[in-house]
Amino acid sequence: LKLGLLEDWGEGWVRKSWRPDPALATADGSLFGGYLAALADQVLAFAAMTIVPHDRLYRTVNLQMNFLRVCRDTPLEIEARVVAQTRQLITTRADFRRPDGVLIADATAQQFVMSFDHWPAERAAVDTL
């Protein structure tokens, strides 16, 4: 998907820069919104990952995307952060900005935190790391 990697992160936040591949543009030169949603899911999940206990895993159970401006072939600065956490639910928020600081989209997600007990394949994968 060419989503790229993170540039920086810390407890409860992540940051990356991303430039759309011209091949992803629609006929009018704009970027398909579903691609931004995939980027949102990535960075929001990574933000949650920074605070999930090592004996737990999580899954995105809610993702909301708000498109505020049309995204074209311009670099984006994307930041995601944890805004709330309970024992079983992490809420994260992300901003998508052009280099001039204009907000073009934002997103919110919730990740459900659970034990590995019911997910043996995931536990085995983590144990091999």
Summary of the structure (lengths in Angstrom):
residues: 129
radius of gyration: 15.7
end to end distance: 23.8
largest distance: 48.5
contacts: 369
relative contact order: 0.21
helix: 24%
strand: 43%
